[in-house]
């Protein structure tokens, strides 16, 4: 029996430990933050986030926007008299989705919408099982994050059947993060086209003339950001190298390969716009390992403004997505569809905001 806990995943061990601690605390007592848990128990962000997510789904803890996690009331961690809604993100331990899911959870509970969260893991088969489970549970509406494909055609095909399942079950949906042309469901997303354009404008204003656009696997938001970035770059006379490197989100070798491609580019690239902060962060780690100073030798610009962006060395200049406003728009879109099923609901596209830190330098050709 003593050896059994060692065979459990780290998140399960951490969850069990936190459950024991919570049992001895009063309702409303504050809990350590994710960062404190990471430092105290020597675990990764993914492990800490998953343990807290399981505790929240079990109704043992509750989140308060801007102040952290607290012990929930013992008899009910969430309201049972509200409307059940589903949320299907691709992942729940991703640095971008963790705060977005928190914002959705808080906004939904304010409106007596009880969220049920399942990650699709970017799998069509898993998505189908989740949507069927939602139907059997009596979920009234769904916040749907599309599955990404290897290209635009596969992306559209991968989501067609899932949206048909929801429509045939008469379950209204709001499409998060991407456009899907074959559904009338409202879309809630960031203005990725304008965000990409703003990134090119910013680098041009900082004096950069030879730049790179860094992406990994195909995603609709990356394609939109590329369209905005390349259009402004062309108009401003920038030389642009588009670099696609699979595995940037999880494979150090992929980031190292991206560094090699950047170093070999001619004319020399002085700034990189990474499609998301995770890829920017992994690129900066690989640049540091290769002895390439950021931003002295290469500037790096990100997108999303996830929590670790301010903790990078140097802190990452990036574009922040308005997560609270996106969550509010999604909740409003679902409520409007539930109240007036026959009335169309408009889509919501919100701008990103530049957050200047220290990873993008002024560039002069003379330097």
C-alpha positions as CSV (number, residue, x, y, z in Angstrom):
1,X,0.0,0.0,0.0
2,X,2.9,2.4,0.7
3,X,4.1,2.1,-2.9
4,X,0.8,2.8,-4.5
5,X,0.8,6.6,-4.4
6,X,4.2,6.6,-6.2
7,X,2.5,5.0,-9.3
8,X,-0.2,7.7,-9.4
9,X,0.3,10.7,-11.8
10,X,1.7,13.7,-10.1
11,X,-1.5,15.7,-10.6
12,X,-3.5,13.0,-8.8
13,X,-1.0,12.9,-5.9
14,X,-1.2,16.7,-5.7
15,X,-5.0,16.6,-5.8
16,X,-5.2,14.1,-3.0
17,X,-2.9,16.2,-0.9
18,X,-4.9,19.4,-1.5
19,X,-8.2,17.5,-0.7
20,X,-6.8,16.6,2.7
21,X,-5.8,20.1,3.4
22,X,-9.1,21.5,2.2
23,X,-10.9,19.1,4.6
24,X,-9.4,20.9,7.5
25,X,-10.1,24.5,6.3
26,X,-13.2,26.7,6.8
27,X,-15.4,27.6,3.9
28,X,-14.0,30.7,2.2
29,X,-10.5,30.1,3.3
30,X,-7.9,31.2,0.7
31,X,-5.8,28.6,-1.0
32,X,-2.2,28.9,-2.4
33,X,-1.9,30.2,-5.9
34,X,-0.8,28.0,-8.8
35,X,2.6,29.5,-8.6
36,X,2.9,28.9,-4.9
37,X,1.9,25.3,-5.4
38,X,4.5,24.9,-8.1
39,X,7.2,26.2,-5.9
40,X,6.1,24.4,-2.7
41,X,5.6,21.0,-4.3
42,X,8.1,21.2,-7.1
43,X,5.5,20.5,-9.8
44,X,4.9,21.9,-13.3
45,X,2.2,24.5,-14.1
46,X,0.3,21.8,-16.0
47,X,0.2,19.5,-12.9
48,X,-0.9,22.3,-10.6
49,X,-3.6,23.5,-13.0
50,X,-5.0,20.1,-13.6
51,X,-5.2,19.4,-9.8
52,X,-7.1,22.6,-9.2
53,X,-9.3,22.0,-12.2
54,X,-10.3,18.6,-10.8
55,X,-11.0,20.2,-7.4
56,X,-13.2,22.9,-9.0
57,X,-15.2,20.3,-10.9
58,X,-15.6,18.4,-7.7
59,X,-17.1,21.5,-6.1
60,X,-14.3,21.7,-3.4
61,X,-12.9,25.1,-4.5
62,X,-14.1,28.2,-6.1
63,X,-12.4,31.0,-8.0
64,X,-12.8,34.7,-7.5
65,X,-11.7,36.9,-10.3
66,X,-8.4,38.7,-9.6
67,X,-8.0,37.2,-6.1
68,X,-7.5,33.5,-6.4
69,X,-8.9,30.2,-5.2
70,X,-11.0,29.6,-2.0
71,X,-12.6,26.7,-0.2
72,X,-16.1,26.2,-1.5
73,X,-19.2,25.5,0.5
74,X,-19.3,21.8,1.4
75,X,-22.8,21.1,0.2
76,X,-22.4,22.6,-3.3
77,X,-19.4,23.9,-5.1
78,X,-21.7,25.4,-7.8
79,X,-25.3,26.3,-8.2
80,X,-27.6,23.4,-9.1
81,X,-30.6,25.5,-10.1
82,X,-29.1,27.1,-13.2
83,X,-28.8,26.1,-16.8
84,X,-26.3,23.5,-17.7
85,X,-23.9,24.6,-20.5
86,X,-20.9,22.8,-22.0
87,X,-17.5,24.2,-22.7
88,X,-15.2,22.2,-25.1
89,X,-11.7,23.7,-25.3
90,X,-8.9,21.7,-27.0
91,X,-6.9,21.7,-23.7
92,X,-7.5,22.6,-20.1
93,X,-3.8,22.8,-19.0
94,X,-2.6,25.2,-21.8
95,X,-1.3,28.6,-20.6
96,X,-3.8,30.4,-22.7
97,X,-6.8,28.3,-22.0
98,X,-6.4,28.3,-18.2
99,X,-7.2,32.0,-17.7
100,X,-9.8,32.0,-20.5
101,X,-11.7,29.0,-18.9
102,X,-11.5,30.8,-15.5
103,X,-13.0,33.9,-17.1
104,X,-15.8,31.8,-18.7
105,X,-16.4,30.0,-15.4
106,X,-16.8,33.2,-13.5
107,X,-19.0,34.9,-16.1
108,X,-21.2,31.8,-16.5
109,X,-21.8,31.5,-12.8
110,X,-22.8,35.1,-12.5
111,X,-25.6,34.3,-15.0
112,X,-26.6,31.1,-13.3
113,X,-25.1,29.1,-16.2
114,X,-23.5,25.9,-14.8
115,X,-20.5,25.0,-16.9
116,X,-19.4,21.4,-17.7
117,X,-15.9,21.4,-19.2
118,X,-14.3,18.6,-21.3
119,X,-11.2,19.0,-23.4
120,X,-11.4,17.7,-26.9
121,X,-7.6,17.2,-27.1
122,X,-8.0,18.3,-30.7
123,X,-9.6,14.9,-31.6
124,X,-12.7,14.6,-33.7
125,X,-13.6,11.2,-32.2
126,X,-13.3,12.6,-28.6
127,X,-15.3,15.7,-29.6
128,X,-18.1,13.5,-30.9
129,X,-18.2,11.5,-27.6
130,X,-18.2,14.7,-25.6
131,X,-21.1,16.3,-27.6
132,X,-23.1,13.1,-27.3
133,X,-22.5,13.1,-23.5
134,X,-23.7,16.7,-23.4
135,X,-26.9,15.7,-25.2
136,X,-27.6,12.9,-22.7
137,X,-26.8,15.2,-19.7
138,X,-29.3,17.8,-21.0
139,X,-26.8,20.5,-21.7
140,X,-28.7,23.5,-23.0
141,X,-26.0,25.3,-24.9
142,X,-22.3,24.9,-25.8
143,X,-19.2,27.1,-26.1
144,X,-17.5,25.3,-28.9
145,X,-13.8,25.6,-29.6
146,X,-13.2,24.2,-33.1
147,X,-10.7,21.4,-33.8
148,X,-7.8,22.5,-35.8
149,X,-6.7,20.6,-38.9
150,X,-3.5,20.4,-41.0
151,X,-4.8,23.0,-43.4
152,X,-7.9,25.1,-44.1
153,X,-9.8,22.4,-45.9
154,X,-9.2,19.8,-43.2
155,X,-10.0,22.3,-40.5
156,X,-13.4,23.0,-42.0
157,X,-14.2,19.3,-42.6
158,X,-13.1,18.3,-39.0
159,X,-15.8,20.6,-37.5
160,X,-18.7,20.1,-39.9
161,X,-20.1,16.9,-38.4
162,X,-19.8,18.2,-34.8
163,X,-21.8,21.4,-35.6
164,X,-24.4,19.2,-37.4
165,X,-24.7,17.1,-34.2
166,X,-25.5,20.2,-32.2
167,X,-27.9,21.6,-34.7
168,X,-29.8,18.3,-35.0
169,X,-30.1,18.1,-31.2
170,X,-31.2,21.8,-31.2
171,X,-28.4,22.8,-28.9
172,X,-27.4,26.4,-29.6
173,X,-23.6,27.1,-29.7
174,X,-21.2,30.0,-29.7
175,X,-18.1,29.4,-31.8
176,X,-15.0,30.5,-29.9
177,X,-11.7,31.7,-31.4
178,X,-12.5,30.9,-35.1
179,X,-14.9,31.4,-38.0
180,X,-16.9,28.5,-39.5
181,X,-18.7,29.5,-42.7
182,X,-21.3,26.7,-42.7
183,X,-23.1,27.6,-39.4
184,X,-25.2,30.5,-38.3
185,X,-23.9,30.2,-34.8
186,X,-22.4,33.5,-33.5
187,X,-18.6,33.7,-33.2
188,X,-16.7,35.3,-30.3
189,X,-13.0,35.9,-30.9
190,X,-10.2,38.3,-30.9
191,X,-9.6,40.4,-34.0
192,X,-6.6,38.3,-35.3
193,X,-6.4,40.0,-38.6
194,X,-6.0,43.4,-37.0
195,X,-3.7,41.9,-34.4
196,X,-1.3,40.7,-37.0
197,X,-1.4,44.1,-38.7
198,X,-0.7,45.8,-35.4
199,X,2.3,43.5,-34.9
200,X,3.8,44.5,-38.3
201,X,3.1,48.2,-37.7
202,X,4.9,48.0,-34.3
203,X,8.0,46.3,-35.6
204,X,8.2,48.7,-38.5
205,X,7.9,51.7,-36.1
206,X,10.7,50.2,-34.0
207,X,12.9,50.3,-37.1
208,X,12.9,46.7,-38.1
209,X,13.1,46.0,-41.9
210,X,13.8,42.2,-42.0
211,X,11.4,40.2,-39.9
212,X,10.1,36.7,-39.5
213,X,6.6,35.4,-38.8
214,X,6.8,32.2,-36.7
215,X,4.0,29.6,-36.6
216,X,3.6,25.9,-35.8
217,X,0.7,23.7,-36.9
218,X,-2.1,25.2,-38.9
219,X,-4.7,27.2,-36.9
220,X,-7.3,29.6,-38.2
221,X,-6.1,32.4,-35.9
222,X,-2.5,32.0,-37.1
223,X,-3.6,32.3,-40.7
224,X,-5.6,35.4,-39.9
225,X,-2.6,37.0,-38.1
226,X,-0.4,36.1,-41.0
227,X,-2.8,37.8,-43.5
228,X,-2.8,41.0,-41.4
229,X,0.9,40.9,-40.7
230,X,1.9,40.3,-44.3
231,X,-0.4,42.9,-45.7
232,X,1.1,45.7,-43.5
233,X,4.6,44.4,-44.0
234,X,4.2,44.6,-47.8
235,X,2.8,48.1,-47.5
236,X,5.7,49.2,-45.2
237,X,8.3,47.6,-47.4
238,X,9.4,45.0,-44.8
239,X,11.2,41.8,-45.9
240,X,9.2,38.9,-44.3
241,X,10.2,35.3,-43.9
242,X,7.3,33.0,-42.9
243,X,8.7,30.1,-40.8
244,X,6.5,27.1,-40.0
245,X,8.0,24.8,-37.5
246,X,5.9,21.9,-36.2
247,X,6.2,21.0,-32.4
248,X,7.0,24.5,-31.2
249,X,4.6,24.2,-28.3
250,X,6.2,21.1,-26.7
251,X,9.4,20.0,-28.4
252,X,12.7,21.8,-27.5
253,X,14.3,20.4,-30.7
254,X,11.6,22.2,-32.8
255,X,12.5,25.5,-31.1
256,X,16.2,24.8,-31.8
257,X,15.4,24.1,-35.4
258,X,13.6,27.4,-35.7
259,X,16.6,29.2,-34.3
260,X,18.8,27.6,-36.9
261,X,16.5,28.6,-39.7
262,X,16.4,32.2,-38.4
263,X,20.2,32.4,-38.2
264,X,20.6,31.1,-41.7
265,X,18.1,33.6,-43.2
266,X,19.5,36.3,-45.5
267,X,19.3,39.2,-45.2
268,X,19.7,38.9,-41.4
269,X,16.4,38.9,-39.5
270,X,16.2,41.4,-36.6
271,X,12.8,40.6,-35.2
272,X,10.4,37.7,-34.9
273,X,6.6,37.8,-34.5
274,X,5.6,34.5,-32.9
275,X,1.9,33.7,-33.4
276,X,1.4,33.0,-29.7
277,X,3.3,33.5,-26.4
278,X,4.1,29.8,-25.8
279,X,6.0,29.6,-29.1
280,X,7.7,33.0,-28.3
281,X,8.7,31.7,-24.9
282,X,10.1,28.4,-26.3
283,X,11.9,30.3,-29.0
284,X,13.5,32.6,-26.4
285,X,14.8,29.7,-24.4
286,X,16.4,28.2,-27.5
287,X,17.9,31.5,-28.5
288,X,19.4,31.8,-25.0
289,X,20.8,28.3,-25.3
290,X,22.4,29.3,-28.6
291,X,23.9,32.4,-27.2
292,X,21.6,34.8,-29.1
293,X,20.7,37.7,-26.9
294,X,17.1,39.0,-26.8
295,X,16.5,41.8,-27.8
296,X,20.1,42.9,-28.5
297,X,20.6,40.6,-31.4
298,X,17.0,39.4,-32.1
299,X,13.8,41.0,-31.0
300,X,10.8,38.7,-30.1
301,X,7.1,39.8,-30.2
302,X,4.3,37.5,-28.9
303,X,0.5,37.3,-28.8
304,X,-1.9,36.5,-26.0
305,X,-0.2,37.9,-22.9
306,X,-0.4,34.7,-20.9
307,X,0.8,34.7,-17.3
308,X,4.4,33.7,-17.9
309,X,4.9,36.5,-20.5
310,X,5.9,38.9,-17.8
311,X,8.2,36.3,-16.2
312,X,10.3,35.7,-19.3
313,X,13.8,36.9,-19.4
314,X,13.5,39.5,-20.8
315,X,9.8,40.1,-20.1
316,X,7.9,39.5,-23.4
317,X,6.4,42.3,-25.4
318,X,3.1,40.9,-26.7
319,X,-0.6,41.6,-27.5
320,X,-3.1,40.9,-24.8
321,X,-6.4,39.2,-25.7
322,X,-9.4,40.7,-23.8
323,X,-10.3,37.4,-22.0
324,X,-12.9,38.9,-19.6
325,X,-14.7,40.6,-22.4
326,X,-14.6,37.5,-24.6
327,X,-16.1,35.5,-21.8
328,X,-18.8,38.1,-21.2
329,X,-19.7,38.1,-24.9
330,X,-19.8,34.3,-25.1
331,X,-22.2,34.1,-22.1
332,X,-24.4,36.8,-23.5
333,X,-24.6,35.1,-26.9
334,X,-25.6,31.8,-25.3
335,X,-28.2,33.4,-23.1
336,X,-29.7,35.3,-26.0
337,X,-30.0,32.1,-28.0
338,X,-31.6,30.3,-25.1
339,X,-34.2,33.1,-24.5
340,X,-35.0,33.8,-28.1
341,X,-34.1,30.6,-30.2
342,X,-35.5,32.0,-33.4
343,X,-33.6,35.4,-33.2
344,X,-30.1,35.6,-34.8
345,X,-27.3,36.6,-32.5
346,X,-24.5,38.8,-33.8
347,X,-20.9,37.7,-33.6
348,X,-18.4,39.6,-31.4
349,X,-14.8,40.4,-32.6
350,X,-12.7,42.3,-30.0
351,X,-9.3,44.0,-30.5
352,X,-6.1,43.0,-28.9
353,X,-4.0,45.4,-26.8
354,X,-0.3,46.0,-27.1
355,X,1.6,45.3,-23.9
356,X,5.2,46.7,-24.1
357,X,7.9,45.1,-22.1
358,X,11.5,44.4,-22.9
359,X,11.8,41.8,-25.7
360,X,11.6,44.2,-28.7
361,X,14.5,46.7,-29.2
362,X,14.8,49.8,-31.4
363,X,16.7,48.8,-34.5
364,X,19.0,51.0,-36.5
365,X,20.7,49.7,-39.7
366,X,23.8,51.4,-38.5
367,X,24.0,49.1,-35.5
